[in-house]
Structure formats: structure tokens, C-alpha cells
Amino acid sequence: MNSGRLVRIYLLLLVFITTFGGLLFWGIYQQTLNTIVSDLKLESNILINQLTKQISLAFIEIHSDLLYIIEQQELRGLNSEKTIPIKIDHIQESWKSLVLQRKRYDQIRFLDYTGQERIRVNYNNGNPTVIEDEYLQSKKHRYYFTESINTPPGTIYSTQLDLNIENQQIELPLKPTIRFASPVYDNNSKTIGVVILNYLADNILNEFRRISAGFAGNAILLNWQGYTLLSPESAQDWGFMFPDSPQTGINVQHATAWHTIQQLNRGQEINQQGLYTFDSINPSGNKLDSYCASCLRVLLQIPKELIDARLWRQLARSVHLLGTTIIILFVVLAIAIWNREKRNLNERQLQNLNKRISHEHDLFLSGPSIIAKLRNELGWPVEFISSNITDFLGYEPDKFTTGELTFSNLIDPDYLQQYSQENIQADRDRATDFKRSPYKIIDHANKHKWVQDTTHLIRDEFGKLTHYFIHISDITHLKQVEEQLTESHNYIQRVIDAIADPTLVIDVNTHQLKLANQSAINLYTNDKQLKEGVTCYRLTHKRNTPCSGKHDPCPITEILKTKHTVSAVHKHYDSEGRVMHVDVRATPIFDESGENLVQIIESHRDITDTVKMEKQLQYIAETDRLTQIYNRTKFDEELKKQIAWASLANQNFGLIMLDLDHFKDVNDNHGHDTGDKVLKSTVELLHNRIRKSDILARWGGEEFMIIAPQIQQDDMFAMIESLREAIEGIDHEHAGTVTASFGATILTPNDNIQSLLKRVDMALYRSKNSGRNRCTIL
């Protein structure tokens, strides 16, 4: 068989085995992927069932408490005037006992059919308190009262899970709250009011964290609109409660999965971003429908990267076995084909090898490395040492073989203990060989050199260590270079430590920090020095993924595009978790060619005070100085946004314009100070009676505007009448009673700002011409 034919057979064999192995690997890959996805689906289903069951059980307990309260005979008999004081005292004591026992209700309130609070008990951090009558408030225009008062007996109404708001400010520390309400009927089945429980939702949030703590992916609790309430990216939680924060929800970050979640209340989906498992919970216990503002969604997401990592870990074992099998098959076939030629070739190679061994043995012993055989005795006597010891250290070999010198005479005294300890440890570990740590030896001229050796341990038939066979290499030059690099690194560190601003040197491929000055370490960590492998985004943003998006652009990404220095404003967190605004200036560092970006150097300038000042100036520019509500400029901006949003979402809103009647007479007869007090009192009343979603602004003088999103004409008329009667009911000091005229309209698909303002102004004009103190809707 000639060599050309053998080559062709070998190539055909190689193609066949490669094709067979590829097809077999593809089948294993698909089977393994399907198994992993099935396991992850099962794991996600079990966890999401645990989470939804735990949350549902918490809500069932609340329902039980609420139904128990509304069935109290004393409460159902509150329409009997003679027994009210006794009944109220009994109810208050009962409720105090309940909130102290349950430790999950911030408030329990009873509102009568007019919306007036009749009983309120506050948990008060474990010291239940009954609120005196003089501090009880009217809640007749609050949405949770109007939504629950007319529901059938036994019906439970729940609000959206959000943060508690006191005096129009979010309460700190954050207090997640859900309100549960149910109507109360007397013994004649007549509605006498409604009971409201303010549930402290930290209970279910903490259980959610506990149950999902060991989950490999991301466990997320969402509201019905797709905003996160609890997630691994805690900085994005409750974003919908803070208008100034970026309003980014699951609907943007996971758009494909969100589309499916909106169509189904429960299910699983796998797409390019990973595996999603989701379920929905209605806190009120009612059936889920297409729009459930108070409903919660539980989402478990396993990123595709995690699935791929698990896949390749399992494939590694299969690939190893498959590769071994293919190699064995190839080798067996190759040996069968090449057997005859191989024998002939081996005979020729053996002859040449014997000649080369003798030559290479001489070269090896006279090469740059020193070979020695030592006895395992005191001082390590030398039985053999290569002749090149003379060129390396200036000693003659017979100085050692005659016993005049031992190997310990060569070792620097500072390293004798290290050398001995490594020998003892290797003997204890029953090692056959090991690579020794670098150490110094002394030559004939009493000069020191750095060496490193590989030591082989030789034992007798009883396993006792008798000899060492060592291969010594000169690494003096390498240690000198290492010392120079260390000195250079220390010099660079001293230079950047002299910079006052926090400064970082970052690898563009891994985002890991190569250098950080002391100012950065002191600001961002509680450690004395930088931890190995820490990334820039972990140090400054306390997050696990690189910066991205409009509000946190990654300087590395920008520099890769432009090749120039970039600046950006980021929100960083210091070592105590405090938020600070930082002006980040990033400068590229290229390799020797000047083309490839390898690192960037970042400097951080704290501009927190400047940002606060800008926000304060923006607040001043948008706020009416007297009433502290939006001014006309800010109102125009909000009106544009509402029109754009309504067009995009196919929704509507109401626009209300009101004018205080004969207000000029108040200023003329009682002075402008009295007029200002009237304006402020009116604004305070409006603030307390409009909805959270409504927007109030001073249009000019005694004219005010209200934007009421998602409202129908009948509801808007009822709202305006309530506001008109409330304004008329105020008895202002000196000025007495002041009335107001209202004009209102609903946005139509063809409206723009000019047409909308013109119509509401016309409506107000009709109210004034019709005798004032009335409302007109066009």
C-alpha cells in the first residue's frame, strides 16, 4: 500500500468520524437541553406554587379578620343612638386587641355611610392607640371608600400594593401597604358604613424573600402594570411611586415575556432571554379579569446565560466520554490500517533514537540547568551533581561528591527553613514530585542568585524517603524583572493615590478594576484595600451587571464607539449605601499600536450638591410661590404630556377650570393678605379632595386648573359638585364665605391644547354668566 493511498484512506476515515461525531453530539445536545429545561420548569413551578400559596394564605387570613370584624353585633348596631358610646368602647378595645395580636395591620377604621371616620385604631409600632373623635377625618371622596361602600354583603375590596403616603409625602422608612375594605350592614340589611384594614405588606414581602432565597434565577413581585415591587435589582423597586425616577418596568426589559403575561394569568414561556414562569394573585379573592388594578403578579425568570451554563456543565461529561470514544475508534482504525508500515517505521526510529539519546544526555548534563541527587540526611549530602555547577556557581563537582560541601552550604540561611519545611510537607503528602518555591543560593564569590527547582522524591521498597532528585533553574533575571514591575506598580499606585478625586483604572473586557486610589477605596468600601476581581459597577453602583441605558450610560461602551474621552453623570452609592451624584470622566488607554483599547481611567467628581440645587431651581421654576402647587408653565407641560399619553394609550381625561367668584372684592375690602389666605385655604381643600392621580395647578390670579385622568363625565360632575360645595362651606377669617364657578370638559380624539383650553374656558364663562357658584361641562 503506497503512501498516497494511505493518505486518502486516512482523510476519508477522518471525515467519516468527524461527521458521525458531530451528528451524535447534536443529538446529545438537544436531549440534554430538553432535560434541563424540563427540570427548570418543574423547579420554577414548584417555587411559584409555594410563593402564590403563601401570599394567598396571608390574604385569606386578612379576609377572615375583616369578615370577623364586620360581623360584630356591636358594629352592626351602631345606628342605634342610645347604645353607640358603649358599643364603640367595646369595639375599640376589641380592635386594639386584634392589631396587637396580629401585628400586621397599621390601621383598622370604620367609616359610616357618609364617609366620615367613626372609629380608628392605629397599631403605632406595637402600642395600639384609639384616635380621638376630634382627629377623625372625612374620607367620602377617597377611592377606597367610594369603591367599597356599594359592594354586595360579604364582598372584599382591595387596593393596589403601594407605599404609604402621609401629608402628600411617601412615608419613611418605606411602608408597603394594601387596604382591604368591606361594607357593614345593620340587622335590616341596610348599609351603615365600611370597615377598612391597612395591611402592612412587609409580612408577605419578607416571606417572598425567604422562600425565593435559594432560587437560581430572579424572583420578582410585580403590580398589574408591570412595575417591580420586589426584585434582585432593588434600586428599581417602587419606581412608579417616584415620578422623578426612571419609569422602567418589566414591559420594557422583558417585552416579549410581558406580552404573554398580559394575555395569560398563569403560565410559562421560554424565549431568547430565558425561561419565564408567572402567576397572578387577586388580594380581594375575586376572580381575575383583564384589568385588575390591585392584582399582583409573581414572575420567576431564569436567564438564558444560566440555562446555557448548566447545559454546558452537563455536556462536558458527555463530550468527554464522546470525545474519548471517537478518539479510541479513530486510533483503533488508524492502527489497523497503519500496522505494517508502523512496525517498519518504529524499527528505523529506534535506531535513530539510540544515537540521539547518547548525544542528548551529554547536552542535558552540560546545559543551563543543574541536575543533582541528594540524600535525605542532615545537610542533604550530594551523591551526584552535573558538571555545569562550575559555570553557574564556581564550585567544582568533586567538592560535593567527596562530602566537603553539602547542598545546605549553597542555600541562603534565610531560606533554609523554607527549603526544609517544603521537603517535610512533600513527605507527609506522599508526593512523588513538586515544584519548589523560589529561593536564594550563594555562589563561590559569595554572591546571591535566585533559583527554582523541581524535586522528585525517591523512596525505598518500604516507602521510606531516601533521596531527592532535583532540577535547578536560574531565575535571577525573572526575579529582577518582577521586582521592577512591582516597583513600577507601587509608583503608579502612589501617583493615583495623590489624586484627590476617586480614580479607577478599569479593564474594558472584564470591567474589573486594575487600580483604585485610596480616595475611591475610602468612599465606596469599608475595606482597607481593593478586593481582587471586583468590577467597577459592583464597587460604585452596588449592582451585578454593567451600567446601561439612558440614565446610566457605560463609559466603556461610549469610548469603544468614539475612541475619545467621555463624560457622564451617574448615581453612585457610597460605603454606607447613601446616594450621590457623580460626574464621571473616562479617558481611554490604548495598547502600543494605538488602535486597541485595553483600559480606561475614570475620575469621579461629587456633584450631589449641584444636582440638588438644580432640582431646587427646577422646583422653584415649576411651582407657584404662594400656593406651592404647579404654576401655569408647569401646567402647560403636564397638559401636553397628558394629551400625548391619552393618544398613545387610547384613554381620556377631564380638564376642570375654576374661578373664585368676586375675588377682587375680597382683596379690595379685606386686603391682599386676607386674599392670599383664601387662596391657600382653597388650594389645601382641593388637595385633600382630589385623587392622587389628579394634577392641580394655579392658572393665574384666582383661577385654577385640574387634570383628572381616566374619568367619565358623570364621575367628573360629581367630583366638581363635591368641590364646589366644600369651597362654599369654608368660613374664611374676615372674608367669610367665598364661592367658585367651574367649567369642565372631556378630551376628544381630535383635541389639541388650544381646542381643549378654549372649550373649558367657554364652559367657565357660561357658569359665570349663569349666576356663578355652579358647574358647566362641555
Buried (B, 14 or more C-beta within 10 A) or exposed (E): EEEEEEEEBBEEBEEEBEEEBEEBBEEBBEEBBEEBBEEBBEBBBEBBEEBBEBBBEBBEBBBEBBEEBBEBEBBBBBBEEEEBEEBBEBBBEBBBEBBBEBEBBBBBBBBBBEBBBBBBBBBEEEEBEBBEEEEBBBBBBBBBBBBBBEBEEEBBBBBBBBBBEEEEEBEEEEBBBBBBBBBBBBEEEEBBBBBBBBBBBBBBBEBBEEBBEEBBBBBBBBBBEBBBBBBBBEBBBBBBBEEEBBEBBBBEBBEEBBEBBEEEBBEBBBEEBBBBBBBBBBBBBBEEEEEBEBBBBBBBBBBBEBBEEBBEEBBEEBBEEBEEEBEEBBEEBBEEBBEEEEEEEEEEEEEEEEEEEEEEEEEEBEEEBBBBBBBBEEBBBBEBBBEBBBEBBEBBBEBBBEEEBBBBBBBBEEBEEBBEEBBEEBBEEEEEEBEBEBBBBBBEEEEEBBBBBBBBBBBEEEEEBEBBBBBBBBBBEEBEEEEEEEEEEEEEBEEBBEEEBBBBBBBBEEBEBBBBBBBBBBBBBEEEEBEEEBBBBBBBBBBEEBBEEEEBBBBBBBBEEEEEBBEBBBBBBBBEEEEBBBBBBBBBBEEEEEEEBEBBBBBBBBBBEEBEEEEEEEEEEBBBEEBEBBBBEBBBEBBEEBBEEBEEEEEBBBBBBBBBBEBEEBBEEBEEEBBBBBBBBBBBBBBEBBBEEBBBBBBEEBBBBBBBBEBEEEEBBEBBEBBBEBBEEBEBEEBEEBBBBBBBBBBEEEBEEEEBBBBBBBBBBBBBEEEBBBBBBB
